[in-house]
Amino acid sequence: MFEGLDLGKMNDMMAQMQEKAKELEKNSQNIQFSTKVGGGLVEITSNGLGEIIDLNIDDTLLSDKSYLQILIISAINDINKMVEDNKKSQAMNMMGGINPFKG
């Protein structure tokens, strides 16, 4: 069933993938994503790991808690989508560089 399967090559491929994953994680710390919602009243910045690194709220929102909450939730959802899309893109690029069938 597994004739011709070279486990040594599979181990090498897994080691390459782990190394690339570590490199991507390190690089992701330096990537920044930013989104503004409510016409710029709320701005959130995140790194590529999804960690929120900055949050700016316009002072005019401080008296309207409900609207502020809606805007913050919207901004967090936007930033999470950006981070996830970036992770997927990086994963596809990482997989593109590894060919298990290369002889």
N, C-alpha and C positions, 0 to 999 in steps of 0.2 A: 504494500500500500504506500509506503514512504520510500520507495526505491528512488535512488538518485538525489535524495534530499541531503544536502550537506549541512549538518548541524553546526559545524565550525563557521560557515558563512552566516548562518542564522544568528549565532552568538555575536559575530562581528557586527552584523546589521543592528542588533539590539543595542550593543554598546555605542554605536554611532548615533542611534536615535536618542539614547539617554544623554549623550554629550551635547547633541544639538538642542535637546529640551532644556538643559541647564543653561546653555548659551542664550536661548530665547528668553528664558525667565530673567536672566541678568539684564538683557537688552530691554525688556519690557519695563523695568524700573525707570528707565530713562525716557520712555515715550510718554507724552502727555496728551490727553484729550480734554477738550473744554466744550461746554454747551451753555447757551443762554436761553432762558425761557421767560415768558411774560414780557416780551419786548426788552429784555436785558435786565429785568428787575432782580432775577436770580441767576447767578453764574456758578457752575460747579466745574472744577478741574480734577482729573483723576490721572493716575499713572497707568501704564499698560497692564498692571497686575489687578486693577480694579480698586485700588486704594484711593479714597477721596483725599486730595492733598490741599484743596482750597475751596472755600465757599464764600461767595459774596452775596449779600442781601441788601437791596436798596432800603433805606430807612423808611420810605413811604409805606412799606409792607408791614412794618412792626405793629401797626394798629389793626391789621386784618389777618388774624391768625388762620382762619379757614382758607383764605386765598393763598397765604404764604405756604401752608401745608400742601396744597394742591400743586403749587409751582415747584416746591422742593421735590415732591414725589415724581413729577414729570421730568425734572432735570436729572434725577438719579436714574430713572428708567432710560432716558436718552444716553447717558454716559455709560450705563451697563451694556446697552446694545453696541455702542462704539467699541468697547473693550472686547466683547464677545466676537464681534465681526473681525477685529484685529487678530484675536487668538486663532480663529478659524483660518484666516488668511495665512498666518505664520505657520500653522500646522500643515496646510496644504503645500506651502513652499518647502517646509522641512521634508515632507514625504517625497516631494518631487526630486530631491537630491539623492535619494537612496534607492538603489535597484537591486533587489535580492536575487535577480536572475542573471546578473552580470557575471561573466566567467572570468 
